Amino acid sequence: MKNTKKTKRFMIVIWNMGPGGIQTKVNDIICRMSKRTYVEILLLVKYATENNRLDNIQKLDDVKISVLTSSKFIANTPIYVLWIMWKYITYQPHRVLTFLDHLSVTMVLIKKMCFWQQSKLILNEDVYSSKFLSINRNFLWGRLVKLCYKHADAVIVPTYACEKDLIHNFDVPKKIITVIPNWTMMSPAPPLKPYWDLLYVGRFENEKNIPGLLSLLNDLYKTHGHIKACLVGSGRLASFLVSFLKKNALTDVIDLPGIDFNIQKYYRRSKVYISTTYNEGMPFSIIESGLYGLPTVVSYYPGVDELIHHGVNGFIGRNAEELKKYSEMLIFNDELRHSMGMKAKKLILQNNYKHNCDRYIYVVAHA
């Protein structure tokens, strides 16, 4: 048992540990922090999913995991607020780290109510908040974010676009915001013979514009016939996706492997990474695909140019026609694709993205 007088206690609060970039971030943070002297971590998981990233974390010393429920119904009731408050009061953490709006707002309010505790509160806002809230929340949540976020001790965002959004639309003081780009802990590996022309890795949700992605793939197939794609992930639009593929006779050319945490094999056997998303912070999948030498074709969203330099390591499309044009250019031009893929890999390695995890931990520990 560690010397409690010297131990720093961290409490990390997240809604689930299923597949996703933020869950990857939490896993990396905990694995790195657990190696440090006199650190104890309590991970609060609001909702237990069937496929999750808890296996590695459960093996770590001085990391405790507490899961509220495996019931979606219970997870969506106010019970979770009382649960987080009880954990906060009994654990008495030195630092609390939360992810996204509903848990961040909840934790700000809990800290205000438990004013006698001196914990530092760090919010992770891994999205472009105004766009995310307009897609996923009602008007009230935007007001709550504006009311609560300014009272955090620190807010960490992945892009300067996200920082600007919080300052101008939610009155968050610039002095408490730190911009730390996302990262990948994967190691580069040589490409294998390509099997898929286009690859997507992520959630099948509305803000990812899955219908737009399917429409693009359908147009490419109608034009060229032999296009093959792979969509790795899951989400609420999974049944819509399967239905679309059957209706348009695409089941033989678009693979759906489902959830697979061993995604390196998909990067290594693909030509181009594709995303038609409406909104992002800084996708882990684009960083990972760049590390494996894949150029990206991505739709425009605020902050995308902080990772994709148009015409250098990928293309940014402003509409469906541009996305199709850029996809065709990279799929059928081996020299251009290889050149841009090498530049994508070089940018990831030169900017030391892997070290951003340690920068992130430093900010959390010293807020």
C-alpha positions in Angstrom: 0.0 0.0 0.0 1.3 3.4 -0.9 2.1 6.1 1.6 -1.2 8.0 1.6 0.4 11.2 2.8 2.4 11.4 -0.4 -0.1 9.8 -2.8 -2.0 12.0 -5.3 -5.5 10.7 -6.0 -7.0 11.2 -9.4 -10.6 10.6 -10.2 -11.5 10.2 -13.9 -15.1 10.3 -15.0 -16.4 9.0 -18.3 -19.7 7.7 -19.7 -18.4 4.4 -21.1 -15.2 2.7 -22.1 -16.4 1.3 -25.4 -14.7 1.9 -28.8 -13.9 5.6 -29.6 -11.2 8.1 -29.6 -12.0 9.6 -26.2 -12.0 6.1 -24.7 -8.6 5.5 -26.3 -7.4 8.7 -24.7 -8.6 7.7 -21.3 -6.9 4.3 -21.6 -3.6 5.9 -22.7 -3.7 8.4 -19.9 -4.4 5.8 -17.2 -1.7 3.4 -18.5 0.9 6.2 -18.5 -0.1 7.7 -15.1 -0.1 4.3 -13.4 3.6 4.0 -14.0 4.3 7.1 -11.9 5.3 7.1 -8.2 2.6 7.8 -5.6 -0.4 8.0 -8.0 -3.8 6.4 -7.3 -6.6 6.5 -9.9 -10.3 5.9 -9.5 -12.0 5.5 -12.9 -15.8 6.0 -12.8 -17.6 4.5 -15.7 -21.2 5.5 -15.9 -22.4 2.8 -18.3 -20.8 -0.6 -19.0 -20.9 -1.6 -22.6 -20.4 -5.2 -23.9 -17.2 -4.3 -25.8 -14.9 -2.1 -23.7 -11.3 -1.1 -23.1 -11.2 -2.1 -19.4 -9.1 -5.3 -19.8 -5.7 -3.5 -19.8 -6.7 -1.1 -17.0 -8.0 -3.8 -14.7 -4.5 -5.3 -14.6 -2.8 -2.1 -13.4 -1.8 -1.6 -9.8 -3.3 1.3 -7.9 -6.1 1.8 -10.4 -9.7 1.2 -9.1 -12.6 0.9 -11.5 -16.2 1.6 -10.4 -19.1 1.0 -12.8 -22.5 2.4 -12.1 -24.7 0.2 -14.3 -25.0 -2.0 -17.4 -28.6 -0.7 -17.9 -29.1 2.2 -20.3 -32.3 3.1 -18.5 -30.5 3.5 -15.1 -27.6 5.3 -16.8 -30.0 7.9 -18.2 -31.6 8.7 -14.8 -30.4 11.3 -12.2 -29.1 8.4 -10.1 -25.7 8.8 -11.8 -25.4 12.3 -10.3 -25.8 11.0 -6.7 -23.3 8.1 -7.5 -20.6 10.5 -8.8 -21.2 12.8 -5.8 -20.8 9.9 -3.3 -17.6 8.8 -5.0 -16.3 12.3 -5.0 -17.0 12.8 -1.3 -15.6 9.5 -0.1 -12.6 9.3 -2.4 -11.5 12.9 -1.8 -9.4 13.2 -5.0 -6.7 15.8 -5.5 -7.6 16.0 -9.2 -10.8 15.2 -11.1 -10.8 14.8 -14.9 -14.1 14.6 -16.8 -15.0 14.1 -20.5 -17.6 16.0 -22.5 -20.5 18.2 -21.5 -23.0 16.2 -19.4 -20.4 14.8 -17.0 -18.4 18.0 -17.0 -21.4 20.1 -16.1 -22.4 17.6 -13.5 -19.0 17.7 -11.9 -18.8 21.5 -11.8 -22.1 21.5 -9.9 -21.0 18.8 -7.6 -17.8 20.6 -6.8 -19.8 23.8 -6.0 -22.1 21.9 -3.7 -19.1 20.1 -2.0 -17.3 23.4 -1.5 -15.3 22.1 1.5 -13.3 19.8 -0.7 -10.2 21.3 -2.4 -10.0 19.1 -5.5 -8.9 20.7 -8.8 -11.3 20.1 -11.7 -10.0 19.6 -15.2 -12.5 19.3 -18.1 -11.6 17.5 -21.3 -13.6 19.0 -24.3 -12.6 16.9 -27.2 -15.2 18.3 -29.6 -16.0 21.6 -31.3 -18.6 22.4 -28.6 -21.1 24.6 -30.3 -21.5 22.2 -33.3 -21.6 19.1 -31.0 -24.3 20.6 -28.8 -26.4 21.7 -31.8 -26.4 18.1 -33.1 -26.7 16.2 -29.9 -28.3 18.3 -27.2 -31.2 20.7 -26.6 -30.9 24.4 -26.0 -30.6 24.0 -22.2 -27.3 22.2 -22.4 -25.7 25.0 -24.2 -26.7 27.4 -21.5 -25.4 25.0 -18.8 -22.1 24.7 -20.6 -21.8 28.5 -20.7 -22.7 28.7 -17.0 -20.5 25.9 -15.7 -17.3 25.6 -17.8 -15.9 28.9 -16.7 -15.7 27.6 -13.1 -13.3 24.7 -13.9 -9.7 25.0 -12.9 -8.6 23.9 -16.4 -10.1 22.9 -19.8 -8.1 20.9 -22.2 -9.0 21.0 -25.9 -7.3 19.3 -29.0 -7.3 22.3 -31.4 -7.2 26.1 -31.5 -10.5 26.1 -33.2 -12.0 24.4 -30.2 -10.4 26.9 -27.9 -11.8 29.8 -29.9 -15.2 28.3 -29.8 -15.2 28.0 -26.0 -14.0 31.6 -25.6 -16.4 33.3 -28.0 -19.5 31.2 -27.6 -19.3 30.0 -24.0 -17.4 32.7 -22.2 -14.7 30.3 -21.0 -11.6 32.4 -19.9 -8.6 31.8 -22.2 -6.3 31.6 -19.2 -7.8 28.3 -18.1 -7.8 26.6 -21.6 -4.8 24.5 -22.8 -4.5 23.3 -26.3 -2.9 19.8 -26.5 -3.4 17.9 -29.8 -4.4 14.3 -29.6 -1.9 11.5 -30.1 -1.4 7.8 -31.0 0.6 5.3 -29.0 0.8 3.0 -31.9 4.1 2.1 -33.6 4.7 2.5 -37.3 4.7 -0.6 -39.4 5.3 -1.2 -43.1 2.2 -1.3 -45.3 0.9 -4.6 -46.7 -0.6 -5.2 -50.1 -3.8 -3.0 -50.2 -7.1 -4.8 -50.1 -9.4 -1.9 -49.4 -9.4 1.4 -51.4 -11.1 3.4 -48.6 -11.1 2.9 -44.9 -13.3 4.5 -42.2 -12.8 3.8 -38.4 -15.2 5.3 -36.0 -18.7 5.4 -34.6 -21.8 5.0 -36.7 -23.6 8.1 -35.5 -25.4 11.1 -36.9 -22.6 13.6 -36.4 -20.2 11.3 -38.4 -22.6 11.8 -41.4 -22.8 8.1 -42.1 -25.5 8.6 -44.8 -23.1 11.0 -46.6 -20.3 8.4 -46.4 -22.5 5.7 -47.8 -23.7 8.0 -50.6 -20.1 8.7 -51.5 -19.2 5.0 -51.6 -22.3 4.2 -53.7 -21.4 6.9 -56.2 -17.9 5.6 -56.5 -19.1 2.1 -57.0 -21.6 3.1 -59.7 -18.8 5.0 -61.5 -16.0 2.5 -61.2 -17.5 -0.8 -60.2 -14.5 -2.3 -58.4 -14.1 0.0 -55.4 -13.7 -1.8 -52.1 -14.2 -0.1 -48.7 -14.0 -1.1 -45.0 -16.0 0.6 -42.3 -14.8 -0.4 -38.8 -17.0 0.5 -35.9 -20.5 0.4 -34.5 -23.2 2.7 -33.4 -26.9 3.6 -33.5 -26.8 3.8 -37.3 -25.5 0.3 -37.8 -28.8 -1.2 -38.8 -29.4 1.7 -41.3 -26.0 1.1 -42.7 -26.6 -2.7 -43.2 -30.0 -1.9 -44.8 -28.4 0.6 -47.2 -25.7 -1.9 -48.3 -28.3 -4.5 -49.0 -30.6 -2.1 -50.9 -27.8 -0.9 -53.1 -26.1 -4.3 -53.6 -22.9 -3.1 -51.9 -22.5 -6.0 -49.3 -19.8 -7.6 -51.4 -17.7 -4.5 -51.8 -18.0 -2.8 -48.4 -16.8 -4.8 -45.4 -18.2 -4.3 -41.9 -16.0 -6.1 -39.4 -17.7 -4.4 -36.4 -15.8 -3.5 -33.3 -12.1 -4.4 -33.5 -9.5 -2.9 -31.2 -6.7 -4.3 -33.2 -7.1 -1.8 -36.1 -3.5 -1.7 -37.3 -4.3 -4.4 -39.8 -6.9 -2.2 -41.5 -4.6 0.8 -41.8 -1.9 -1.4 -43.3 -4.1 -2.9 -45.9 -5.9 0.3 -47.1 -5.1 3.0 -49.6 -7.0 6.0 -48.3 -8.6 7.1 -45.1 -12.1 8.7 -45.6 -14.3 10.7 -43.3 -17.5 12.7 -44.2 -18.0 13.9 -40.6 -20.0 17.0 -39.7 -18.0 17.7 -36.5 -14.8 16.6 -34.8 -12.2 17.7 -32.3 -9.1 16.0 -33.6 -9.8 12.4 -34.6 -7.5 9.7 -33.3 -8.2 7.7 -36.5 -6.8 10.4 -38.8 -3.6 10.6 -36.7 -3.3 6.8 -36.7 -3.9 6.5 -40.4 -1.3 9.1 -41.1 1.2 7.2 -38.9 0.6 4.2 -41.3 1.2 6.3 -44.4 -2.4 6.8 -45.4 -3.5 10.2 -46.9 -6.9 11.4 -45.8 -9.9 12.7 -47.6 -12.1 14.5 -45.1 -15.0 16.9 -45.1 -14.5 20.4 -43.7 -15.1 21.1 -40.0 -13.6 23.8 -37.8 -10.0 22.8 -36.9 -9.6 20.2 -39.6 -6.7 22.2 -41.1 -4.7 21.9 -37.9 -4.2 18.2 -38.8 -4.8 17.9 -42.5 -2.9 20.3 -44.8 -4.9 20.4 -48.0 -2.9 19.0 -50.9 0.0 17.9 -48.7 -1.1 15.0 -46.4 -4.7 14.8 -47.6 -7.6 16.7 -49.1 -10.4 18.7 -47.4 -13.7 18.5 -49.3 -16.3 21.2 -49.0 -19.1 19.2 -50.6 -19.9 15.7 -52.0 -18.5 16.4 -55.4 -15.1 17.4 -54.0 -15.0 14.4 -51.7 -15.6 12.1 -54.6 -13.0 13.9 -56.8 -10.3 13.7 -54.2 -11.1 10.1 -53.4 -10.7 9.2 -57.1 -7.5 11.1 -57.4 -5.8 9.2 -54.5 -7.3 5.7 -55.3 -6.2 5.7 -58.9 -2.9 7.7 -58.7 -0.4 5.5 -57.0 2.4 8.1 -57.1 0.3 10.9 -55.6 -1.1 8.6 -53.0 2.3 7.3 -51.9 3.8 10.9 -51.9 0.9 12.3 -49.7 1.0 9.2 -47.5 4.7 9.6 -46.8 4.1 13.3 -45.9 1.2 12.3 -43.6 3.5 9.9 -41.8 6.3 12.5 -41.6 4.0 15.2 -40.2 2.9 12.8 -37.4 6.4 11.8 -36.5 8.0 15.2 -36.8 5.3 16.8 -34.5 6.0 14.2 -31.8 2.3 13.5 -31.4 3.1 10.5 -29.2 4.5 12.9 -26.5 1.2 14.8 -26.3 0.0 12.2 -23.8 2.7 13.2 -21.3 2.0 16.9 -21.9 -1.7 16.2 -21.2 -0.9 14.4 -17.9 1.4 17.2 -16.8 -1.4 19.8 -17.2 -3.8 17.5 -15.3 -1.4 17.0 -12.5 -0.4 20.7 -12.2 -3.7 22.5 -12.8 
